[in-house]
Amino acid sequence: MATAILIFFVAYLAIASEKFPRHWVALLGGSLLVAFGVLSIEEALSYISWETIGLLAGMFLLISILQEAGFFSWLAMTAVRKVNYHPSALFVVLVLMAAFLAAFMDSITVMLFLAALTIQLCRLLSLDPIPLIIAEVCAANTGGAATLVGDPPNVILGTTLGFNFADFVTHTGPIALIGALVLLGVFYLTNRKALKNAHIALTPEIIAEIEELQSEPLHAHLTRVGLTGFLMAVFLLIFHIPLSEWSGLPITAAVAALVPAGIAIIALRDDQRKKAILRVDGESILFFAGLFMLIGGLEKVHLFEMLANALAGIASSPESMVMALHWGPGLLSGVLDNVPLALAMSYVLKDLSAMPEMPALALMVWSLALGVDIGGNLTPIGASANVVAYAYMEHNHGSVGWKRWLKIAVPPSILVMIIASLLLLLKSQIGWY
């Protein structure tokens, strides 16, 4: 146990420092567990959730095709034109777009193109982009809580504990929607004066410059292929269980993503295929594989069983356990990356669900998922989207600082966590989970 904990602790510190490639750190940590005899090679590979890896790989591939097509830039600029470049309307559109897109794709991808567009727009409108980009990050993390594929913690919890796309849409979706709207309202109220001043300064010359931001035209064939594959994947993710029962074929979440991705790749030309594959976030896939091995080492030495027993001893009622799983990991995810935290807690939930007088596993999953997804808003390192957006602002706009991030992000995020906890208690009382 001491060896497993030490290797995990050192790897976690290295990942949190952001001074080393996190995928190599995770893979090295997994390899050290094998080298020191904590895990055998077979055990290390068995702890990797191949369904999670397959689901991520398929969705990343489909998103990379749409990126290569210029679809996301086109979508953002189309939305900007629809509101006639009005700064207040732009604010609402960009925040809602972050929440909506993050429900169906990697929030890192969402923030990469939205942060770039937001900084360009804000320069033209003489607006400070930092509050808007932080609002987009918070909306992306909260909107991502709505579906299985939205936030990485959901992918982990769903695939490892047996919950599908429809389950998340039904149970975390409405709460995430309410949370995203609350965030939008709070952020709009705190920025309305600056938005009003920017509207006064809007001129035909500025509008002409905004029009020039979309330099590359939308690629029609890549867009058709990418959207067709993406919609096919969403359909299969929603209905893969009844389709599997009806057809007798093993249609898992991984298959639901990989089959449309494979068909889409085949439909591309050789040069397009190569560019799309090279765009895939392979580092994240390797990171997940290594992380599964690191967490698997802790599971092998029964650490999570001990944590589950400790939690069960503290909680005085099923409702208090639901709140503990929402607020404890939720606040912790502000200072620890919510991906490894969710993976570690998935083992704790397995052990808790086997104990008497504990809440239903489903209710614990919804509580934990909403906690770590929304709690990831709290600091610049709480979630992957935060890290990406923070680094982009630092490199392309200027210093942000933790103090300013906390001042902007913490109050609305805590408010949304309170609302989510009340709705979770309501779900517990009425038995809808």
C-alpha positions, 0 to 999 in steps of 0.5 A: 500500500505504501508503494502504491500511495507514494507512486500515485502521490509523486505522479499527482504532484508532477501532473499538478505542477504542469511542468511535465507532460501529464500523459508521460507522467501517468504512463510512467507511474503505471509502469512503476507500479508494475516494476515494483510488483504492485500490479502485474502487467495483466492487472495493469491492463485490466484496470484500464477501462477500454470502453472509456478509451474507445469512447474518447477516441471515437468522439475525439476523431469526429470532433477533429474532422469538424475542426479541420472543416472549420465548422466551429469557427463558422458556427461561432461567427454565424451566431455573432452575425445573427445578433448583429454584433451587439455586445450584450447579445454576444456575451449571452450567445458565447456563454450559451454556446460554451455550455451547449457545445461542451455537452457533446464534445471535449470542453478543451476543444470548445475553449480552444476556439472560443477563447481565441474568438473571444479575445479577438472580438473583445479587442475590437470592442475594447472589452476586457476578455477575462471575465467573458472567458472565465464565464465561458469556462464555467458554462462549459464545465457546467453544461458538460455535466449534462451528458455522458460525453460532456465532461471527462468525469462523466465519461469515467463515471458512466462507463465504469459504473454502467450508466449511459448517455440517456441516464445522464441527459435525464438526471444531470441534464436538467440540473446542468441546464438550470445551473448554466442559466443561473451562471449566465444571469450572474455573469451578465449582471456583473458585466452589464455596464462594460457591455453597455459601454462597448455597444456605444463604441460599436461602429461600422468599421469595427463590424467590418473587422469582425467580419474578417475574423473568419478567414477560412471558408467552411469546408462542405465535404468535411462538414457533411462527413463530420456532422453525419458521423457525430449525429450517428454517434449521438444516436447510438449513444442514446439508444445503444442498449435497446439496439444491442438487446434487439440485434444481439450485437455487443453495442457498447458506448465505445462501439457507438463512438468508434463505428461512426468515427471509422465510417467518417474517416473512410469517407475522407480523402487521404490528405484529409484523413491524415490531417484529421487523425493528426488533430486527435488529442492522443495525449489525453487518451494516453493520460487516461490509460496511465491514470487508470493504472495509477488508480488501479494500483490504489484499488489493488491495495484496498485503499478505496474500500477503506475510504468507503468505510470511513465515509459510511461511518461519518454519514448519518443518513442517505441524504447526508451521504449525497451531500458529502459526495456533492460538496466534498469532491466538488470543493476538492476538485477546485484544487485537484484535477477533477478527472483523477478525482472522479476515477478514484471516487468511482471505486469508492462508490462501488464499495459504498453501493454494496453497504446497507443503508446507503443511497442508491448508486445512481443518486450517488453518481449524479451527486458526485458528477455534478459536484466535480464538474461544477466544482472544477470551475473554482480555480484555474486548475480545477478542470482541463478547460480551465488550464487551457483557457488560463494559459491562452489568456496569459499568452495572448492577452496578459496576466490573469492571476489566481486572485482574479479568477477566484473573485470572478468564478467562485461566487457564481459557482458556489451558488450553482452548487447550492442549487444543484445540491437542493435539486439532488435532495429533491430527487432523493425525496421524490425517488426520481434518480 
